[in-house]
Amino acid sequence: QVQLVESGGGLVQAGGSLRLSCAASGSIFSRNIMGWYRQAPGKQRELVARVTSGGSTNYADSVKGRFTISRDNAKNTVALVMNSLIPEDTAVYYCSLQTSFTTYWGKGTLVTVSS
């Protein structure tokens, strides 16, 4: 089993920045993809950004140039730095860890961007 614990959400004004962190623990395969998804009220969960254990990244078009994902393989952590936040970024953000067999999810952290 793998446990994911997120931190760093909160309330921020439009144009501001936040940093989300996620720590994974348990039986973790070395080859995996860690990422961040978000779900806004009334909408489906969507990919924000993800990074492979080899360091390859991909981002949703809506956050390119504003968000940066990074990971520390030694510590099994992943971070998401969010700049130039807009109200449309308001959502619950979920950390994920994907292996060849399954995907694990954190409980989520709320990010609220006020206009």
Secondary structure, DSSP 8 states (H G I E B T S, - for coil): -EEEEEE--EEEETT--EEEEEEEEES--SS-EEEEEEE-TTS--EEEEEEETT--EEE-TTTTTTEEEEEETTTTEEEEEE-S--GGG-EEEEEEEE-SS-EEE---EEEEEE-
